[in-house]
């Protein structure tokens, strides 16, 4: 993955007696998509604002490309593209004019502006809408215009706050595709969301936030192993066959076999045992009808994690 | 902690964009028409009145500013009423609209400081007001030339020009006040109402209230002390300051803006006009006060804006 583009060390933000962000540390490596996930009010946006130097941190340090956003905010903000939650534009201006304004604020030389704006709008599929007023845009188009701004800026890091918030499923999928294509051009991405399942698919690594702290951090699979204990879950459905459950259980690497309904088995295993399980079913004389590997879902991990921490807390009390 | 980079970066961009927004906004067009129509009526009334009444006035041109004819008030009275309205109209949603449209954090994530945004907005508002007032001023002088047929003297033009500058400063005070409330209140309607309320209070109620408060505060039978105290209190209102400056500038015979003791009048030629420099000197404290109020209000807004959270 190479060097880190964002490093946060013990970032803390206090508002009077309340602590919004409590000693948060994480790195975003070059070229990865890092997700800050967690419920609303968990401190994700505050963390992002501290990385941008838009709010002061009470404690800790942040580095973006090795620069301190508190001391050199202009240099940091030149390299970072930020799309706030429910990003807004000037409704009375056209999409292109909104980008022209930003282009001049960024300091893009005048001869380059038109080309870069046109290219950015084309990237997000808004070429046809360039001369329409943003007032007539849907939420999804506004979010895409927000991404166009980041593309135009040639930002090396994109920070997206709740990018899929307020979008219908179709628009959300399109936006996530755009985010993936942004990553393909070498942009590192930090995104925050409370919609765990929706962004799970795009994130290389995630940090789960809870009450201002990072509760869990790693790839989704790592978190699954850590919290759910059992690494992989394989689902097998078959017709007929003799003694299938026992034969599956005797496979090396299988820890547990459940049979929720007749003809359906759920295996908890140490590794991906789909091929072995299929061969075993066939060997037992069964006709394999379905075989699936259950990816651990972030939602499950998250819920399970907080159930267990709450139980621990209850035990301690 | 020292921050690197210039706080002025992006100032020109913000200024131009806001200026263009003001000049093309429907709100500004309505305000401009209101001001131009009302001012034209006032000028016309003044010109007919001046033609009827004064033939031998050495400051005939200045009469255009100050003469009223029933039922219309004079040009200056109109301005002192409409300029705050225009300035408030331009400033009451300067910052909170950026919050409400959710553009603030996006703009501030570009490589500029907050200073540039606030300064740019203030200067754009002031530039808009300056353009409107300049047009109005030229309109008045042009109409005066055509309809009176008398060219204004150099000193008259000097007085009229300083009056223009003072009016711009007066507009700046209300613009800074409106922007301050646009920073403090998230809702544009609340900001507009509070600013308008404060304007009415300072313009209409405060001048009447000031002597009463002075009477309560100054336990003295000394008539002069009471009047001076009342006047000091009344001068807390920018409208009072503006009125006094207008009096000194456009009525060259004005010798003082406070009470005068008889001893001070010894040797004075009553009714003789003061030279321009002396008139400016008479109103100098008021002029400085007006500019200072503008800077102070802006500074308070500036500090509030710097400390404000960006998030919506």
Interface residues (C-beta under 8 A of the other chain):
Chain A: X45 X46 X49 X52 X54 X55 X70 X71 X72 X73 X74 X75 X77 X78 X80 X81 X82 X83 X84 X85 X86 X87 X88 X89 X90 X91 X92 X101 X102 X104 X105 X106 X107 X146 X149
Chain B: X1 X2 X3 X4 X5 X9 X10 X13 X14 X17 X21 X25 X101 X102 X103 X105 X106 X107 X108 X109 X110 X111 X112 X113 X309 X310 X311 X312
